[in-house]
């Protein structure tokens, strides 16, 4: 984890030093002005408004990847009706059971980034599933 954080910090420093280059990561000013308000709205809705406060704390990574997919797709909580909310919360609770309902399989990451079952594939699958739910 420390090595990943070091690599991330180094990339962010590089982006600060070479402001004209296309950034690999979202810029800090965009996080503050665009992403965080979006993230805050989704957290409020997922954990507060839609009766899902009982989500297990171990679902933090899945909730985060879901919000990241929402951001990429620019979907707002108001785009979701009762049925879509139900499908979304069910996906966060039980992704391996929810994904096949939408013609997808949920990869079990085994703690890796790349590969057929890595976190990257999970993020891509989450986005595909969100598109189908929305």
N, C-alpha and C positions, 0 to 999 in steps of 0.2 A: 504494500500500500504506500509506504514511504517513497519508493522509487517512482510509482505512478504520480504521486503528488509533486515530486521533484521535477519530473518530465513536464507535467502540466504547468508548474510555475515557470520553468525555463521557456516554454512556448509562449506563455502570457507576457513574459519579459521581452521576448523577441518581437512579439506583436507591438509592444509599447515602443521598442527601439526602431522598428521599421513600419511606421504607421501607414505607409502607402501600399504595402504588400497586402494581398488578400488574406484575411485572418483565418487561421485554422479553427480557433475557438471564438465564440461570441465575445464581443468587446465589452469591457466593464460598463461603459456608459449605456450600452444597449441592455445589459442585464438590469441596471438600475431603472432605466426609463421604460423599457418595453417588456422584458421577460418577467421581472419580479412582480409587477402588478397583475400580470396574466397568471403567474404561478399562485399568487395569493388568492385570486378569485377562484381558481380551480380547487385549491386546498379547502377554502371555505365551503365550497359546494360539495366536494367529495366527502369530507369528514364532518361537516356540520349540517348542511341543508337537506341532504338526501338520506338521512337515517343510517348512514354508514359509519357512524362514530365507533361502531363495534369492530371495525376492521382491525385485524391483528397487526401489531407493531412490526412484525416481520415482513409485512407487505410494503414497506417503505420504498424499496427499489422498484417494485412494480408500479406503485402510485407515481413515483417520479418519472419512470419511463412513459407512463400514460400521459402525464402532463406534458412531457417533452414532445410526444407525438401530437398532442392537441395544439401545442405552439407551432410546430412545423406546418400543421394543417390549418392553422388559424381558426380553430373551432372554439366557440365560446359556450359556457354552460347553458346559456339561453337557447342554443341550437338543439338541446336534448329534451325530448318529451319523457313522460313517465317510463315508457317501455325502453327507450334508449338508455336512460339512467339505470334501469334494472340490469340491462345487458352489460353496461360499463362496470357497475359494482360487482356483478357476478364474475366478470373477467378478472378484476383485481383480486377477488377472493379465491377463485379457482381457475387460473389461466389454462391449465392442462385439460380441464373439462369444458371450458367455455370456447376455446379456439376451434375445436372440431365443429361446433354448431355453425361456424362461419366459414367452413371449408379450409381451415388452417390447422397446423399442428404446432404445439408450443414446445420450443427447444429447451431442454434442461441444461443450463450453462456449464455446470461442473467447474465454475470459478475461472473460466478462460474468456478472453476477449474475442479471439478469432475462432474459426472453425464452424462446422455445421451446427454446433450447439453452444456457441459462444454468446457473450452478452451482446455483441454487435447484432447477431441474428435475432436475439430477443427484441432488441430495440426496433429492428426492421419489421419483425412480426407484429409487435405491438402497434406500429403505425398502420400496417395493413389491416389489422383487426379493427382499429379505431375507424378507419375509412369505411369499413363494412357496417359497423354499428351506426355511424353517423348517417 
